[in-house]
Amino acid sequence: MKKYINSTKYEDALEHVTRLREFYQQVFVYIIFVIVCLNFKNNIIVFVRTHTDNVDNNFLSWLNINIILVPVLWGIAILVYGLYLSKFKPSLLKKWEEKKLKKFMDEQTISGFH
């Protein structure tokens, strides 16, 4: 039984480390994307102006806002996921996880698995 517990702990730790690695990879890609996006923001707008006939100023405003808004929203998503990985979870989520875990353990006990 002790080997099983250690194996489960190892698998949990491995899963957590894998999620952390993926998180850091996503942060790296995000940083590169933001640097490229913000450095070339004006070039993108100038390119659209010069290579499009009768470009609408509303479209250029929309494009400008989206070049800034996409990194902001992506950054918020990364922040939320980072908080989740660091075990900073709202009490509602903790209660839900505990309830589901208890239900699963009760089902396993009833069905004869230990």
Secondary structure in CASP SS format (residue, H / E / C, confidence):
PFRMAT SS
TARGET T0000
AUTHOR 0000-0000-0000
METHOD secondary structure of the structure
MODEL  1
M C 1.00
K H 1.00
K H 1.00
Y H 1.00
I H 1.00
N H 1.00
S H 1.00
T H 1.00
K H 1.00
Y H 1.00
E H 1.00
D H 1.00
A H 1.00
L H 1.00
E H 1.00
H H 1.00
V H 1.00
T H 1.00
R H 1.00
L H 1.00
R H 1.00
E H 1.00
F H 1.00
Y H 1.00
Q H 1.00
Q H 1.00
V H 1.00
F H 1.00
V H 1.00
Y H 1.00
I H 1.00
I H 1.00
F H 1.00
V H 1.00
I H 1.00
V H 1.00
C H 1.00
L H 1.00
N H 1.00
F C 1.00
K H 1.00
N H 1.00
N H 1.00
I H 1.00
I H 1.00
V H 1.00
F H 1.00
V H 1.00
R H 1.00
T H 1.00
H H 1.00
T C 1.00
D C 1.00
N C 1.00
V C 1.00
D C 1.00
N H 1.00
N H 1.00
F H 1.00
L H 1.00
S H 1.00
W H 1.00
L H 1.00
N H 1.00
I H 1.00
N H 1.00
I H 1.00
I H 1.00
L H 1.00
V H 1.00
P H 1.00
V H 1.00
L H 1.00
W H 1.00
G H 1.00
I H 1.00
A H 1.00
I H 1.00
L H 1.00
V H 1.00
Y H 1.00
G H 1.00
L H 1.00
Y H 1.00
L H 1.00
S C 1.00
K C 1.00
F C 1.00
K C 1.00
P C 1.00
S H 1.00
L H 1.00
L H 1.00
K H 1.00
K H 1.00
W H 1.00
E H 1.00
E H 1.00
K H 1.00
K H 1.00
L H 1.00
K H 1.00
K H 1.00
F H 1.00
M H 1.00
D H 1.00
E H 1.00
Q H 1.00
T H 1.00
I H 1.00
S C 1.00
G C 1.00
F C 1.00
H C 1.00
END
